């Protein structure tokens, strides 16, 4: 069970302390409730750009990394469609260095043309390397607008178009910061061999003077219910043709998520899964096959993807996947299969919680979701799922009218 203490500052910052007396290291994690879904459609990629800009120096500290490294620490960050997260890992006796750095950049960045230009170029290069210049790199850039027509999940975290970052102005960057990087839009999690009173003293010392900016209220367009199959075909210079089949399901804290997570493992989550044994081992029609659930904060995606073997068309490959899914609907699964994937999740959760980093990120994430009190109920939710639940999920969610299908055809 994850123990924690929570308190709030007058400027709206939520602070959570997790005591861990087994480690000489401390974690300082800040999760901002802003992701790609909060961007304007003609100015996408800003949330990810800010992940980089936050390391470009604040008004008072020109280099974020140098003082942290001098204190024996390291840092990193990541962005998703839903959130942006920053974390610092350093010796517990030097924790004040991390709090000083995080508070100063929350208060005000440097906002210099030089910093913007440096980080802009980094992001543009990343866009080119990861999304435009590698096999299958642009798949989700092209596929998301097919899956979503209204909701801002229709663009990837990196952005909709590289020109949006190329044209970003300093005024636009400042406006984004003051709108989203406010204390009331953040969760600070501190973990380590510390006492609550000492943590409170340090947090008040470094964060109390940050102004209470207006809290952002999210009001996003709702994606219409899908009632028919959506399709896209791309021809690309890739090693082999590929199929992506996506089904819209419930969000990260819905029952859909937990059932879908187990179903994805049964369908194509390992070498013992249904599709792997049928389509790779037995039929030899695919060279790879996988399934997963995206676990987004609003509406998630259940994804099945695979690369077909030489001589197999994408149409035949898709038909084989449907045949396997339909067989699952008729035969259902057995208790042994379900127990096996449940045990896999239990083992994975226990193992992941050995990491103090995973714990603090989970605490921040569940608080941002608004359900921190459910953080220890995950395994119970998996345990309560039975074979009929999985069958109902497959019957009602993994159906043709709820599918978006992408065929990537390898150029000869």
N, C-alpha and C positions, 0 to 999 in steps of 0.2 A: 504494500500500500504506500502510495506517495504522500508524504506528509508535507504540509505547507502552511504558511501564515500570510495573510493578505492585508494590505492597507492601502489607503489612497491619499494622495497629496491634494492640497487645495486647488492646484492648477489642473487637476483631472487625471494625473498620471496614476495608473494602477501599478502597484508594486507587490510582488510575490516573493517570499523567501522560502527556500527549500534547504533545510539543514542536512549536511552530509559530513559526518565526522570521520569517514574512512579515507578521505583523500586530502593531500596537501594542496591541491589546486582548487581554484574557485572559477565559477562561470558567471559572466554578466551577459545577459541576453535581452535584447530589445526587439520586440515584434511590433511593427507598425501596421495598422489595419488599412493597408492600401496595396493594391495589386494592379495588374493590367486591366482588370474589369472597371477600374475607376478612371480610366483615361478617356479623353475625347477621341472620337473615331478618326479625326483628321490630324491627331497628334498622339500617336501610339508609341509605345516603347519607353515612355517617361519613367514608369516605375522601375524598370530595369536600369535605365540610365542613372537614376538616383542611387541605386545600389552602388554604382561606381563613384558617383559624385560625392557620396558621404565619406569616401576615403581620400578625397582631394584636398582636405584641409578646411578647418573652420575659421571663424573670424579671428580667433586668438591663437590657434595652434596650426601652423602651416603644414605640418606632417603628422598624420594620425599614427602611422605605423612605427615611427622612430621611438617615441616615448614608451609605447607598449612593448616593443621588442627589448628596449633597455630594462624594462621591468620583468623580463623573462616570459612575456606573453605572446600570444598569437591571436589572429582574428580572421573572420571570414563573414560572408553574407550570401543570401540567396533570395530570389524573387519568384513569385508564382502569379497566377491570375488573381489570387485572393489576398496575399500578404507579402510583406518584405521583412526579412529577418536578419539581424546583425548579432554576432556573438563574439565574446572575448574569453579566452582561456588563459589563466595566469596564476602564479603562486598566490595563495590566499592572503599572505601578508602584504601583497602589492595591489590588492583589489581596488584601492582608492584611485590608482592610476586609470583603470578602466572606467570608473564612475566619472572621473574628471573629464576624460575624453568623450564619453557618450553624452554627458550633459552639455558639454560645450558645443558639440555639433548639432544637438537637438535645439539648442538656443538659436544658433545662427551659423550658417555655412559662410565660406569666404565669398562665394559668388563672384569669382573673377573670370574674365574672358579666357584667361590662360587655362584655368582648371576645367572650364566647360569644353574647351577645344581638345584638351588632352583626353578627357573621358569620352567625349563624343567620338573621337577617332578610335578609341579602344572598343566601344560598342559597335561601331560600323565595321571594324575588322572582324569582330566576333560574329556579326550578322553574316558577313561574307563567308567566313571559314566554316561555320557550323550549319548554316541554313542554305546558302546559295552554291557553295563549291564542294559539297560532299554528297555521295550517293544517298538518296532518300531524304536529304536535308530539308527540302521545301515541302515535304508531304503535308505536315500539319499547317503550314502557312496557306496552302491551297485547300485543304480539307475542312478546316474549321469554319470558313464562311459557308460551306455546304451544310454542315451540321446545324449551325446557328444562323438565323436570319436577322434576329433582333437583339439578342443578348450580347454584351461585349465579350463574352467568351469566344466570340467569332474571330478574334485575333489572338495570336500567340504572345507570350510574355515578351519576346524580343521586339515585338511590334508588327504592325500590319505591312508597313512599307519602309524601306531604309531611308527614304527621303524625309520622313517625319523627324528623325533624329538629325539628319543633315541640316534641316532648316530650323531646328529648335533655337529660340533666342534666349538671352539671359533673363529677360523679363518673364518669359513663359516658365523658365526653370524656377525663378523666385516664387512665382504664383503657385506652382505645384508644391513647393516646399512649405509655404505658409498655410496652404490648404490642408495638407495631409500629415506633415511632420510636426504635429502638435502633441503636447503631453496627454491630452484627453483621447488621442487616437493611437495611443501606444500602451504596451504592457512590458514592464521591466521585471525580469526574473533574475534573482541572485541566488546562487547555490554554493555551498562549501561548508567548511568547518568554522562556522561563525555563530554568533548569538543574535537573536532578533533585535535586541536593544541596540547593539553596535551597528547592525545593518540599517535600522531606522535612522540613527544619528547620521550616518554617512549619506544616506539617500536625501535626507532633509538638507544637509549641508550643500550638496551639489545640484539638486534639482528644484529646490523650493523657489529659486529666483527666476525660473523660466516662465514667461508670461502664459496665462491661460487663454490660448487662442480659441476661436470659435470651433466647436466640434463639427466635423464633417458628418452629414446625415446622408447615407447612401439611398438612392432612389433609382434603381436601374430598370430598364425595360424588361418585361417578362417575355420569355420565348414561348411562342404559341405551341400548343400540343401537336406533336407530329402524328400525322394520319396516313402518310404514304412514304414509300421508299425514296430515298434521295441517292443519286449516283454521280460519280465523277470518274473520268478516265484520264490518266496522264501517261505520256510516253516520255521516258527518260533514259539517259545513258547509265543504267544501273546493272549490277552483276546478274540479277535475276528478277523476274516479274514478281510482284507482291500484291497481296490482298489485305485491305483494312476494312473491318466491319465494326461499326460503332452503334451502340444502342443507348438512348438516353434513359437514365435511372435517377433515383433520389439522391439527395445531398449527403455530405459526410456523416451527419448524425442521424440519418434516417435508417429505418430497418432494411431498406434496399441495400444500403452500403454493406452491412454485415453479411446479409445473405449473398449478395453479389460477390463479395470478397471470397467467400467459401466456394461459390459456384465457379468462379474464375480458376481456382486451383484445381477443381475437379475436371473442368473442361480442358484447360491447356496450361496448367501452372507448373508442371514438372514432367519428368520422363515417364512417370506412371499415370499421367492424366489420360483422359479419353481420346482427345484429338491427337496427342503425340503417338500413342500406341497404334491408333487406327490409321492415321494419315502419313506418318513418317516411318514407323517400324513395319507395319503390315502392308500398306498400299504403296509406300515409297513415292508418294505424289508430292510431298512437301519436303523441303530441307530444314525448315524451322517453323514453329507454330507457338503462339503464346496468347495468353488472355490475362487481363487485369482490369481493375476498376480504378478510375482516376481519383475518386475521393475529394471532389471539389466542395467548396463551402455552399454553393447554390445548387446547381444541377450537375450530377456526375455523369461520366461516360463509362460504359462497359465495352471494352475494346478486345477484339480478336484480330490478330494479325499473323500473317505467315508468308513465307517465300516458297513459290512453287518450284518443283524440280524441272530440269530440262525436259522439254517435250510436252509439258503440261500447260494448258492454257489457263488464264485467270478465270475464265468462265467455268471450266471443269473444276478448278480448285474451289471456287465459290460454291458450286453445287455439292461438292464433297463435304464442305463445312456444314451446309444446311442439312445434308443427310445425317451427319453425326448429331447435330442439335435436335433434329426431329426424332432420332432414335432415343436420345436422352429424355425427350418429352414422353415417349411411349413407355420405355423401360424404367424410367426414373433412375435414381441412384440407390445404393444400399447403405445401411448404417455403417458398415465397415469403411466405405469410401469417405463418408462424412466425418466419422471419428478420426480418420487419418489426417484430414486437412485441418480439423479442429486442433489436434495435437501439434501440428506444425505451427499454427498460430500461437498456441500457448508457449511453445519453445522459443519462437521468435520474439514474443513480447518479453519473456523473462530475460532472454539474452540482451535485447536492446536496452532494457532498463538498467543494465550494468553500467551503461555509459551515462555519465552525468550530463553530457551534452544532449543526448536524446531526451532525458528527463526534463531538462529546462525548456527545450523547444516544445515538447508535448504540453507542458504546463502553460506556456504562453499561447499555444495554439488553441487549447480548450478554453482558456479564458477569453480569447478573441472570439471564439465561437459562441461564447456566452453560456457555456455549460461545464465549467471547471469541476463542478461537483460530480460529473460523470466520468472523470478521467480513470477511475479505478473500476468502472463497470464494463469495460470493453470485453473482457473474457466472459463475463456473465451473458452478455448479449450474444456472443458467438455460441455459447453453450446452449442457449434456449432455442436455437434454430434446429429444426428437424428436417427429415427428407421431404416431407410434404411442402415445407416452406421453399426449399430449393426448387422443387418441381413447379410450384406456382410461379416462382420468379422466372424460370426458363420459359414456361408457357406464356406468361403475360408480358414479359419484357423483351425476350430474345426472339422477336417475331418480325416478319418482313416489313410490316407497315411502320415499325419503330426503328428501322435500320437505315443508316447512312453507309454507303459502300463505295470504297475507292479501289480502283484497279490501277496499279502502276505497271506499265508494260515496258519491258526492257527493249531498247532499240537494238536492232540487229547490227 
